[in-house]
Amino acid sequence: MLTLHEDVRIDSCDMSYQYHIVDLSKPVVLCFAPGNSGTDRMDMQQNLWGFDYLKSRKMNVLSITHNGQQNFYQSQACMDIFNALGECLAVFPERIAYGSSRGCFAIGLHAKRLGLDRALMMMPISSMNAELAPQEPKVKQYGAHPNWQGPHNDAAICDIPLTVICDSLYPADHHHYRRFSNVVQFLRLPGVGHRVPSVLNKMGMLSKVVIDYLHNEIDTQAFYKEARKRRQLNVYYRQLLRDPTGKLTTKRKFILRKHQTHVAVSNLSQQLSAKGSAKASAAKQWLIAKKPNLSLIK
């Protein structure tokens, strides 16, 4: 049984979860944190990934985060927690999940236990097993763990409808995406690498994409139009110049570097202009404060 109208947080050895329920007649949203947002990297007094964002919008929210960098929600303790949560979540009319990177692995692996209806996955990881995900660069870091040779090593078993956002030119993430068989919507964001949420945030798109998805209202045409803003980000050119596909010609490199330089100069000019305006405004305020009151001079 879930407690209503209260912030509730439960911490265990393998994972933590935090929820706030406002209305049992509305959908519940499950937020699964990426690898760099584990509780070992955060203040224990800090709310879990996605919690504040959805609570402030008066939505039912359940945030889930791993404990420890080698933890991918594969332990029996995690299975037991998800089974118990699944029973509690059955009262809601819809159970929607969204997550990033490692969080997507948890979504795929535990979708059935949690009774999920659909999910938004940003740059999902399907496995760290070397045979299943040979193009994943982090296999060297995580793949040796015994869990990746066991029965819970593949999130591609997920059979709920998925919306996936990833860099279609980044081989590792594109390979993960292709392993999920139930993708109903694929939004390409080429040239950003394994940085989809941060780039969406820099473009001012992240909040809208998430909220639109939760309301089943993602406008594909509008998404791609807004996504052109990534061409004003230096990270876009850095990623393309790394030549992830191995097909970058010398001519294309020259063009990319030319645009990268133009963007860098433009961004620097804007920063200097903003600083100059701030300094000019401060100087103006100082002059106003120091201006003598001539009416006092006889």
Residue pairs with C-beta under 8 A, 6 or more apart in sequence:
1 88
2 8
2 19
2 21
2 88
3 21
4 21
4 22
4 24
5 20
5 21
5 22
6 20
7 18
7 19
7 20
7 47
7 55
8 18
8 19
8 20
9 16
9 17
9 18
9 48
10 16
10 17
10 18
11 39
11 44
11 67
12 67
12 77
12 81
13 67
13 77
14 66
14 67
14 68
14 71
14 73
14 75
14 77
14 78
15 64
15 65
15 66
15 67
15 71
15 73
15 77
15 78
15 81
16 39
16 48
16 64
16 65
16 67
17 48
17 62
17 63
17 64
17 65
17 81
17 85
18 47
18 48
18 51
18 62
18 63
19 60
19 61
19 62
19 63
20 51
20 55
20 60
20 61
21 28
21 60
22 58
22 59
22 60
23 60
24 60
24 91
24 92
25 93
26 59
26 60
26 92
26 93
27 59
27 60
27 92
27 93
27 94
27 95
27 96
27 214
28 60
28 61
28 62
28 89
28 92
28 94
28 95
28 96
29 50
29 54
29 59
29 60
29 61
29 62
29 96
29 97
29 98
29 214
30 62
30 63
30 64
30 95
30 96
30 97
30 98
30 107
30 114
30 116
31 48
31 49
31 50
31 51
31 53
31 54
31 61
31 62
31 63
31 64
31 97
31 98
31 99
31 103
32 49
32 64
32 65
32 97
32 98
32 99
32 100
32 102
32 103
32 104
32 106
32 107
33 48
33 49
33 50
33 63
33 64
33 65
33 66
33 99
33 100
33 102
33 103
34 49
34 99
34 100
34 101
34 102
34 103
34 197
35 66
35 69
35 101
35 102
37 49
37 65
38 65
38 66
38 67
38 68
38 69
38 71
39 48
39 65
39 66
39 67
40 67
40 68
40 69
47 63
48 63
48 64
48 65
49 63
49 65
49 103
50 61
50 63
50 98
51 61
51 63
53 207
53 210
54 60
54 61
55 61
57 211
59 214
60 92
62 85
62 89
64 103
64 106
66 72
66 73
66 102
66 106
70 142
70 145
72 102
72 105
72 106
72 128
72 142
72 147
73 82
73 105
73 106
73 109
73 110
74 109
74 147
74 150
74 152
74 153
75 147
78 110
79 110
79 113
79 152
82 110
82 113
82 114
83 113
85 113
85 114
86 113
86 114
86 115
89 95
89 114
89 115
90 115
94 117
94 118
95 114
95 115
95 116
95 117
96 116
96 117
96 118
96 119
96 120
96 214
97 107
97 111
97 114
97 116
97 118
97 119
97 120
98 119
98 120
98 121
98 122
98 210
98 213
98 214
99 106
99 107
99 119
99 120
99 121
99 122
99 124
100 121
100 122
100 123
100 196
100 197
101 122
101 123
101 124
101 125
101 194
102 125
104 119
104 121
104 122
104 123
104 124
104 125
104 155
105 124
105 125
105 126
105 127
105 155
106 155
107 116
107 119
107 121
107 124
107 155
107 158
108 121
108 124
108 126
108 155
108 156
108 157
108 158
108 180
109 152
109 154
109 155
109 157
109 158
111 119
111 158
111 159
111 160
112 159
116 160
117 160
117 161
118 160
118 161
118 162
118 163
119 158
119 160
119 161
119 162
119 163
120 162
120 163
120 165
120 210
120 213
121 162
121 163
121 164
121 165
121 180
122 164
122 165
122 166
122 196
122 197
122 200
123 165
123 166
123 167
123 173
123 176
123 194
123 195
123 196
123 197
124 155
124 164
124 166
124 173
124 176
124 177
124 180
125 133
125 136
125 155
125 176
126 132
126 133
126 154
126 155
126 156
126 176
126 179
126 180
127 133
127 136
127 148
127 153
127 154
127 155
127 156
127 176
127 179
128 136
128 138
128 139
128 142
128 143
128 145
128 148
128 153
129 139
129 143
129 148
129 149
129 153
129 154
130 139
130 143
130 148
132 153
132 154
132 156
132 179
133 139
133 172
133 175
133 176
133 179
134 175
135 171
135 172
135 175
136 172
136 175
136 176
137 172
142 148
147 153
155 180
156 179
156 180
156 181
158 180
158 182
159 181
159 182
160 182
161 182
161 184
162 180
162 182
162 183
162 184
162 185
163 183
163 184
163 185
163 186
163 187
163 213
163 218
164 177
164 180
164 183
164 185
164 186
164 187
165 187
165 189
165 196
165 200
165 209
166 173
166 174
166 176
166 177
166 188
166 189
166 196
167 173
167 174
167 188
167 189
167 190
167 191
167 192
167 193
167 194
167 196
167 239
168 174
168 177
168 188
168 189
168 190
169 190
169 191
169 240
169 244
169 245
170 192
170 193
170 194
170 239
170 244
171 244
171 245
172 194
173 193
173 194
177 183
177 186
185 218
185 220
187 218
187 220
187 223
187 224
189 196
189 199
189 200
189 227
189 230
191 230
191 236
191 237
191 239
191 240
192 199
192 230
192 235
192 236
192 239
193 235
193 239
193 242
193 244
195 235
195 239
197 206
199 230
199 233
199 235
199 236
200 206
200 209
202 233
202 235
203 226
203 227
203 229
203 230
203 233
204 229
205 223
205 226
205 227
205 229
209 218
209 223
212 218
212 219
230 236
231 259
231 263
232 263
232 266
232 267
233 263
234 260
234 263
234 264
234 267
237 256
237 257
237 259
237 260
237 263
238 260
240 248
240 256
241 248
241 253
241 256
241 257
241 260
243 253
248 256
